[in-house]
């Protein structure tokens, strides 16, 4: 059983989610505003957050940002916003998955299972180090020649998945699912965007990458040597 925080001001959806989550053995916490959600995060320490972006007091992305400052708890965004840019923003701010409203309850419960399972899956190595680059996955701290630089939560997840298989090609579909969730198997443009962002930060020459390598038609590889 896991403790799940549902953050949504729609009372009908709150009740529906509470019934479905409890039926699967989860403890359910409810919050109708961003401030209530942040208070519950501190007081109740949920193991999963279902977060609506359209909250009455704070924008859901801001709530997500504040959660990420405090916790690595899995967050599944629930939103009526359909634009790809909204999805990318939420994922880049640290969401583990994005579900568009209206959604199938069976589909959402499947994503809940995946998000909870991911927290207990194989961890990346504590560090990945090559050619002056050090990625400390335990502390989420990245340095190049001793100088620290910032990686977004999505960039960390992508690098962590590649580091689990360092030196080997991680297929596009596997990488998308690991970073963005089970419904993201075809959005290869997500990988291109984030790979380019990461290269600008970790490569000495982003135009001729040596560490984050694209194997055309196959996937990506994090090169150790």
Order of alpha helices (4+ residues) and beta strands (2+ residues): beta-alpha-beta-alpha-beta-alpha-beta-alpha-beta-alpha-beta-beta-beta-beta-alpha-beta-alpha-alpha-beta-beta
